[in-house]
Amino acid sequence: MNARGFSLVEVIVAVVILCVGILALTRTSGAIARMTGLGRHASASATLASSRLERLRAAPCLPGTTAGSASAGRFREQWMATLAGTERALRVIVSYDDGRRARADTYETRSKCWD
């Protein structure tokens, strides 16, 4: 910088640096919005599966395999309870479309049969 102000080259360099920073910020905010949406779907999927697993745990232990499916909005759940000795293997699969692709989350646990 001289006594008369900034040169044209200095102004152009400053504008280019500013534009690169703004583009990086814009790209980052898009990624954050996308991840927030994915987190919202994953959270809803986990809540739905947790509810189904609690209902399966509360149900009586029946010999063999019990299975079923249901839909709730954009989510589709499939479940299976298999008796093995004094335990049941419980599995819930929640499928949904996150706007970009189809996803399926699998949740598994074991439950004691006290009958």
C-alpha positions in Angstrom: 0.0 0.0 0.0 1.3 3.4 -0.9 0.2 6.9 0.2 -2.6 6.9 -2.4 -4.4 3.6 -1.4 -4.5 0.0 -2.5 -3.3 -1.1 -6.0 -5.7 -3.0 -8.3 -3.7 -6.2 -7.9 -4.1 -6.1 -4.1 -7.9 -5.5 -4.4 -8.3 -8.4 -6.8 -6.3 -10.8 -4.6 -8.4 -9.7 -1.6 -11.6 -10.4 -3.5 -10.4 -13.8 -4.7 -9.6 -14.8 -1.1 -12.9 -13.6 0.1 -14.8 -15.5 -2.6 -12.9 -18.8 -1.8 -13.9 -18.4 1.8 -17.5 -17.7 1.0 -17.6 -20.8 -1.3 -16.1 -23.0 1.4 -18.6 -21.7 3.9 -21.5 -22.4 1.5 -20.3 -25.9 0.8 -19.9 -26.6 4.5 -23.4 -25.4 5.4 -24.9 -27.7 2.7 -23.1 -30.7 4.2 -24.3 -29.7 7.7 -27.9 -29.5 6.4 -27.6 -32.9 4.8 -26.1 -34.5 7.9 -28.8 -33.0 10.0 -31.5 -34.6 7.8 -29.7 -38.0 7.9 -29.5 -37.7 11.7 -33.2 -36.9 12.0 -34.1 -40.0 9.9 -31.7 -42.2 11.9 -33.2 -41.0 15.2 -36.7 -41.6 14.0 -35.7 -45.1 12.9 -34.1 -45.9 16.3 -37.2 -44.6 18.1 -39.5 -46.8 16.0 -37.3 -49.8 16.5 -37.0 -49.3 20.2 -40.8 -49.1 20.5 -41.2 -52.3 18.5 -38.5 -54.1 20.6 -40.3 -53.1 23.8 -43.6 -54.5 22.5 -41.8 -57.7 21.5 -40.2 -58.1 24.9 -43.6 -57.6 26.6 -45.3 -60.2 24.4 -45.5 -63.8 25.6 -42.7 -66.2 24.5 -44.2 -68.5 21.8 -42.4 -71.6 20.3 -40.9 -71.1 16.9 -40.6 -67.8 15.1 -43.0 -64.9 15.2 -42.7 -62.3 12.4 -44.5 -59.3 11.1 -44.3 -56.0 9.3 -45.9 -52.6 9.5 -45.6 -49.1 7.9 -45.5 -45.8 9.6 -45.2 -42.8 7.3 -42.1 -43.1 5.2 -40.8 -45.9 7.5 -41.4 -49.6 7.0 -40.5 -52.0 9.8 -40.1 -55.8 9.8 -39.6 -57.8 12.9 -38.9 -61.3 13.9 -38.7 -63.1 17.3 -37.1 -66.5 17.5 -37.3 -68.7 20.6 -34.1 -70.5 21.5 -34.2 -72.3 24.8 -35.0 -69.7 27.5 -34.2 -66.7 25.3 -35.7 -65.0 22.3 -33.6 -63.4 19.6 -35.4 -60.2 18.5 -34.6 -58.4 15.3 -36.2 -55.3 13.8 -35.3 -53.9 10.4 -36.5 -50.3 9.7 -36.4 -49.3 6.0 -36.8 -45.7 4.7 -35.8 -43.4 1.9 -33.7 -40.5 3.1 -34.3 -38.5 0.0 -31.0 -39.6 -1.7 -31.2 -43.4 -1.4 -33.0 -46.2 0.3 -31.7 -47.2 3.7 -32.3 -50.1 6.1 -31.2 -50.1 9.8 -31.1 -53.4 11.7 -31.6 -53.6 15.4 -31.0 -56.9 17.3 -31.2 -57.9 20.9 -32.0 -60.9 23.1 -34.7 -61.2 25.7 -35.2 -63.8 28.5 -38.4 -65.8 28.7 -39.6 -66.2 32.2 -42.6 -68.5 31.5 
